[in-house]
Amino acid sequence: MNTILAAGDFDLTEEAPAKINLALHVTGRRADGYHLLDMLVSFARHGDRLGFRASGEDEFSLSGRFGPLLSADAEAGDNLVLKARDLLRQAAHAAGIDAPAVHIHLEKNLPIASGIGGGSADAAAALRGLMRLWRLVLPEETVKAIALKLGADVPMCLASRPLVARGIGEAIDLLPDFPSFAMVLGNPLVGVSTPEVFRLLSRKDNPPLLFPSQMPQRQGEWIDTIKTLRNDLEPPARAICSEISTLSALLERQHAIVTRMSGSGATCFGIFENSDQAEAAAAMLHRQRPDWYFQATETFAGEA
C-alpha cells in the first residue's frame, strides 16, 4: 500500500457519500431470511473518495484515517470495490466493450462497518467511476442488477439522493423536494454485529413507514415528520453496545433537534438548526471524546 497516495492524485475521482438512515422500520421477514425494511434515507456530503486511472495491471491502494484497517491485498470476494470492478467488467465484456486494467484508490474517511453504508457507498462509487473511466454505457437495469448483486444497500448508494427504500432495499422512490439538513455524525469506534442486532429484535413485523397524507415540503415539516419515525434496530443495538446510549446523550446535550442511530449502528446522527451549530457541536464533542469519531456535515437536498 502506498500511503502517500490520495484519491485526488488520480485522473478521475468519485465521491462515496455516507448513507444516513433517517428512519428504519423492520416490517417483516422473507422466507429466505432477508428482513423487509422501510427506510427514509439521505446522503451526507462527507464520505469516502475513490480515485481511478488506467494502469498496466489491476491495482488497488488505500489511504485515509480508516484505510489502515483494511487490506489492499484483499481478494475481490472480500472487497466490494474490487467485486464491483469485476462484475462491471464482466458486463462490459458481455456487451463486447473493452474494460482495461485500472488502478483504484480508496480514501477511507468513514469508520468501518458503522451503519452509514461505507462499503456499499464505495462499491456504488466504483461502479459510477469505472463507467466514466471506461466510457461505458450499459442499460440502466443491467447496472441496477449489478448493484443489487453487490448488496442490498448498493442500489440506494448508486442513487446517492434522498429516497424511500422498501423491501430489502431494492424498491426505491426518490424524493426530489427533500431538504438538506445540517448534521453531526458520531461513532464510538466500537463494532456492532448486524446479524446479532437483527437476532435481538423483539418484533420483526413492526408498523411500516407512513407519511402524512400531504407529503412534507419545508424543512421544518420534515423535521416534525422524522421525529414521529424510528429506527427499530436501535434498541437491540443499544443492548449490545452501551456506547450508543452515551453517544446519543452527548449529541442531545449539544441541542440536536433530532438524534437517532443510523442503520445497525453504531453511528448516530444529530440534526442541527444550521451548519454553524453543527460545526460548533462537532468541535465540542471532539474535545469531550477525542478517541471517538465526530464529523460535521450536511445532507444533500433532493433534485427535481
N, C-alpha and C positions, 0 to 999 in steps of 0.2 A: 504494500500500500504506500503510495506517495502522499504523505501528509501535507506537502507544500501545495498541492493542487486544490483549487476551489472550483465550484461549478462555473463561475464567471470566467474562468480561463479557457472555456471551450467555445467552439464555433456557434453553438446553439444551446440555449438554456430553456428549461421548462419548470415552472413553479409547481409545487405539490402542496396545496393549501391544507391546513388542518381541518378535519371534518368535525363539526360540533353538533352533537345530538341535543338540540334544544328540548326535545321530548322524545321518549322511547317507551311505547306501550307494548307489552308482550300479550298478544291476543289469542294465541293457540299454538299448537304443535302439529306438524305434518307426520304422516306415517313413517317417513324416512328419518325422523328425528330432528329435522330443521324446525326452529321456532318461527312462528309467524309474528311479525312486528309491524307496528305503525310508528313512523318516525317523522319528526319535524327536524330538518337538517339545514344548517348553514355552513359556510366555509370561511375560515379566517385568513386574513392577509399574511399572517405568519405561517410558515411551514417549512418543509424540506425543499431542496432545489436540486435539479438534475442538469448535468451538462453532457453534451453529445458531440462527437467528432468522428470523422472517418478514420479508420485505422487498418493496418495490415492484418491484424487479427483481432478477434473479440477481446476486449479488456473491460475490467470493472475496478473502480477505485472509490475510496471513501474519504470524507473529511467531515468537519462539523463537530459540535460538542458531544454528540452521541455516536459519532462514527466509530470510535474505538470499541464500542460494544458489539459491533457487527464484524463479520469476516468478509474481506474482499475475495477470499478464496472459496466462498460457499458454492456448493453445487446449485445448478439452476433450479432444481426441485425445492430447495430450501430458501430461495431468494426470489421474491415476487417480481423484482425488476428484471432479473435475467429470464425468469419464466415468461414474462410479458414480451421480452425481446424475441425469445424462441418461438412463441405462439404466433406473434405478428409476422415473423419471418416465414413460418410455415404457410400462413395465409397468403403472403406475398408470392411465394414460390408457386402455390396452387393456382394463383391468378396469372402466372407467367411473368412476374415482376421481380427484378433483382433486388436483394436486400443485403448489401455487402457488410463486411465486418465493421464493427463500431466500438469505440471506447465510450463507455457510460460512466459518468462520475456522479456519485450520490453525496450531496452535502446534507448530512443528517442533523437537523436542528431540533427535531421533535423527540421527546422521550420514547423509548421503545415500548411497544405493547401497552399503550397508555389510554386507550379508549377514544382517541381522536383520529383514528384511521391512517396513521402514519404509513404503514406498509401498503395499504390499499391505495392511498394517495400517491405513493411513489410508483406503484405499478401503473396507475392511470396516467401519471405524468410521463412514464416511459412510453406508453402507447402513443400519447399525443406528440411527444418529442421525436420518436422514431418515424412516425408518419410524416412529420415535417422534414426530417433529415433525408429520408428515403423518397420523399415526394410521392408518397403512397396514397392512392385514392382507392378505398375499398367501400363496398356497400355498408351503410350505417348498421344494418342488422348483423353483419359479419363482425364488426368491431365490438358491438354490444355483446355478442355471444362470446368473444374472446374475454371481454371484461368480466362477464359473469363466471366464466370458467376459472378465472383467477381468484375470485372470491365474491361473496355476496355484497360487500361494500364497494367493490371496484366500479360498478356502473354508476353509483352515486358520485364517486370521486372523479369519474370521467367527465361528468357534467360540471362538477365544482361550482354549482349555483344553488341558491336557496330552493328547497324542494320538500315534498312529502313523498316518502317511500313506504311501500306496503309489501306484504308477502314476506319473502326472505330478503327483500331489498331491491328486487328487480322491477317492481311496478312503481314507476316514478312519474310524479306530476310536478313540473317546475312552477315556481311562484314568482312570476315576473314583477309583481308590485311589492315584494318583500323588502323591508327596510334594512339598513345597516345598523349594527349595534357596536358601541364601544365595549370592550370586554377585557378581562384578565383571565388568563389560563393559569392554573396551578396544578402541580403534581408533586407528591411526596417522594417520588422516585422509589416507590415500592411496587413490586409486581403483583398483579391480581390475576388469578386464573379465570378466564372467561368460562370454561366448562363448569368450574366449581360455582361461579356466580349463578349460572343458569340452574345448576343442580339444587341450589338452596332456595330457589324461588318458591314462595308459599303457594302461589297460584300461577298457572300458565294460560288462563283464559280470562284475562283482565279486560275491562271495557276498552273499546277502540279509541283512536284519536278522533275527537269531534270538534268541529269549529262552529262558531255562531252561524246562524242562517245567512247572515250577511258577512262575508269574509272581512276581517280587519283590513284597514288601509293604512292608517297612520301608525307611526312608531309606538305611540302610547297605547293604541288599541291592541297592537300585537303584544306588548308587554303584559297587558291585562289578560290576554288570552293565554300566553305562555305560563303565567302564574297558575292557571287552572289545570295545566297539564302536569306530567310527571315523568320520571324515569323509573320504571318498575325494577330495574336492575340495581338501583341504588341501595335499598335496604339490605339485600344479601351481600353486596359488595362492602358495605359498612361493617357487616358482621365479620367478614374475612379480614378487612383492613381498617383498623381503628383510625389510622391517619386520615382517612377520607372525612370522618366527622370533624377532626381537628382542622383540616384544610377548609372545609365548608364554613366553619365558625370563624376562621381568620378572614375569609372573604366577606362574610356578613358584617364583621366588625369594621370593615373598610367602607361600609354603607353601599354594598352592591344592591341593586334593585331586585335582581333575581340571582339566586345561587343554586346550582344543580350539578350533579355529576354527569359527565358525557360518556355515552357508550357503556361498557362494562367496567370502566374505571382504569386507573384511579384518578384521572384528570377531572377536575371540577372547573367550572367557569363562573364568573361573576359578571353580570351586565351592569354597566355604569351609565350615568347621565351623559357623559361626553368623554372624549379621548384624554383631556387633561386630567380628569378624575381617575381614569383607568391607569394612566401613567404614574400618577402620584400613589395610587394604591399598590401598584406593582413594585414601586421603589420601596415603599414601607414594608411590604411583605418580604422583599429580598433582605432587608435589614433584620427582620424578625426571624426568618428561616433561610439563611444563606445556603444551606445544604439542600434546599428544595428547588424546584423549577417554577418560576413565575415569568409570565410574558404578557405585557400589554399589547393589545392588537385591536382590530375591528373586523367585523364580518362584511362580506360582500353583499351589496344590495342586489335584488333581482333585476333582470334585464328584460325589457319588453320585447 
